[in-house]
C-alpha cells in the first residue's frame, strides 16, 4: 500500500499528528482527522492537543528594535494588517501584549504570520500583523519587530 498522505490531517486517526500552523492548518477536528480554520474545527472537541501550537517566545530574545523591513531593506508595507490602535510600548509589557495579539489573530486568520510589529509614541501607533516576508528590524526607535 502507498503511504497515507498526512498533510492537513491530524489527531489520533493520524498517529497523533498536530496541525502545523500553515495555511488552513489551525484546529484539529479529531472526529474526522482534518485540520481547518472554521469554528466547527475549533469547537469539535474540548481539547487542543492536536491544534496548531504557536508558542510565545520570550520577548527579550525574539523581538528586535526597529520596524519590520523587507529583503530589500525597506519598510515592509505589503501584507500588513493593523490589529490594534493604541501605543504598544515603550514598556516590554505593552510590546508583549502586541505580540500576543498577533498570535491570537493568527489563530483566527487564514493568513500565516511572518512578523509582528509594535509601534508607539507616534501617529501610526498600533500593533501590526505581517503576512509578507519580513527580513529584519532596522533599529529605528519607537518600534519592535518579531520575525516568525
C-alpha positions as CSV (number, residue, x, y, z in Angstrom):
1,X,0.0,0.0,0.0
2,X,1.3,3.5,-0.7
3,X,1.9,5.7,2.4
4,X,-1.1,7.7,3.6
5,X,-0.7,11.5,2.9
6,X,-0.9,13.3,6.3
7,X,-0.8,16.9,5.2
8,X,-3.9,18.5,6.5
9,X,-4.7,15.5,8.7
10,X,-4.4,15.3,12.5
11,X,-5.2,13.6,15.7
12,X,-5.4,10.0,16.9
13,X,-6.5,8.8,13.5
14,X,-3.2,10.1,12.1
15,X,-0.6,8.9,14.6
16,X,-1.2,12.0,16.8
17,X,-0.2,14.4,14.1
18,X,-0.6,18.1,15.2
19,X,-1.9,20.7,12.7
20,X,1.3,22.6,11.6
21,X,0.0,26.2,11.5
22,X,0.5,26.6,7.8
23,X,-2.3,27.8,5.5
24,X,-5.6,26.3,6.8
25,X,-3.9,24.0,9.4
26,X,-5.0,25.7,12.6
27,X,-7.5,23.5,14.5
28,X,-7.9,19.7,14.6
29,X,-11.3,18.0,14.3
30,X,-10.4,14.8,16.0
31,X,-13.6,13.1,14.9
32,X,-12.7,13.2,11.2
33,X,-8.9,13.8,11.4
34,X,-8.9,17.1,9.4
35,X,-7.2,20.4,10.2
36,X,-9.1,23.6,9.4
37,X,-9.8,27.2,10.4
38,X,-13.5,27.2,11.0
39,X,-15.4,27.3,14.3
40,X,-16.6,23.8,13.6
41,X,-12.9,22.6,13.6
42,X,-12.1,24.7,16.7
43,X,-15.1,23.6,18.7
44,X,-15.2,19.9,17.6
45,X,-13.8,18.7,20.9
46,X,-12.8,20.0,24.3
47,X,-9.1,19.5,24.0
48,X,-6.5,21.5,22.0
49,X,-3.7,18.8,22.0
50,X,-3.7,18.5,18.2
51,X,-4.3,22.1,17.3
52,X,-1.7,24.4,15.9
53,X,0.8,25.0,18.7
54,X,2.1,28.6,18.5
55,X,4.2,29.3,21.5
56,X,5.2,32.7,22.6
57,X,9.0,33.1,22.6
58,X,10.5,35.4,25.3
59,X,10.2,38.9,24.0
60,X,13.7,39.9,25.1
61,X,15.2,37.3,22.8
62,X,12.8,37.3,19.8
63,X,12.0,41.0,19.2
64,X,14.3,43.5,17.6
65,X,14.3,47.3,17.8
66,X,13.1,48.9,14.7
67,X,10.4,48.5,12.2
68,X,10.0,45.3,10.1
69,X,11.7,45.5,6.8
70,X,11.7,43.5,3.6
71,X,14.6,41.7,2.0
72,X,15.3,45.0,0.1
73,X,15.8,46.8,3.5
74,X,12.7,49.0,3.1
75,X,9.7,49.2,5.4
76,X,7.5,46.1,4.8
77,X,4.2,47.6,4.0
78,X,2.8,44.8,1.9
79,X,0.7,42.2,3.6
80,X,0.3,44.3,6.8
81,X,-2.9,44.3,8.8
82,X,-3.4,46.7,11.7
83,X,-4.9,44.8,14.6
84,X,-4.6,47.3,17.4
85,X,-4.6,51.1,17.6
86,X,-3.1,52.0,20.9
87,X,0.5,52.6,22.0
88,X,2.2,49.2,22.2
89,X,5.3,50.5,24.1
90,X,7.7,51.6,25.1
91,X,7.4,49.1,28.0
92,X,8.1,45.4,27.5
93,X,4.6,44.5,28.8
94,X,2.9,46.6,26.2
95,X,5.2,45.3,23.4
96,X,4.5,41.7,24.6
97,X,0.7,42.4,24.5
98,X,1.1,43.3,20.8
99,X,2.9,40.0,20.1
100,X,0.2,38.1,22.0
101,X,-2.4,39.9,19.9
102,X,-0.6,38.8,16.7
103,X,-0.5,35.2,17.9
104,X,-4.2,35.2,18.7
105,X,-5.0,36.9,15.4
106,X,-3.1,34.2,13.5
107,X,-5.1,31.5,15.2
108,X,-8.3,33.1,13.8
109,X,-7.0,34.1,10.4
110,X,-6.4,32.2,7.2
111,X,-3.2,34.3,6.8
112,X,0.1,32.9,8.1
113,X,2.0,35.2,10.3
114,X,5.5,36.2,9.1
115,X,6.1,39.0,11.6
116,X,4.5,41.3,14.2
117,X,5.3,44.9,14.8
118,X,4.6,47.2,17.8
119,X,4.7,50.9,17.2
120,X,4.4,53.5,19.9
121,X,4.8,57.3,20.7
122,X,4.0,58.4,17.1
123,X,0.9,58.9,14.9
124,X,0.8,55.4,13.3
125,X,0.9,53.8,16.7
126,X,-0.5,50.3,16.9
127,X,0.0,46.6,16.5
128,X,0.6,45.2,13.0
129,X,0.3,41.6,11.8
130,X,2.6,40.8,8.8
131,X,1.9,38.2,6.1
132,X,4.6,39.0,3.6
133,X,8.3,38.3,4.1
134,X,10.0,40.2,7.0
135,X,13.8,40.0,6.8
136,X,14.9,42.0,9.8
137,X,14.3,45.0,12.0
138,X,16.1,48.2,11.2
139,X,16.9,49.7,14.6
140,X,14.6,52.7,14.4
141,X,13.2,53.9,17.8
142,X,9.6,53.5,18.8
143,X,9.2,50.1,17.0
144,X,9.6,46.5,17.9
145,X,9.6,43.7,15.3
146,X,9.2,40.0,15.7
147,X,10.2,37.7,12.8
148,X,8.3,34.5,12.8
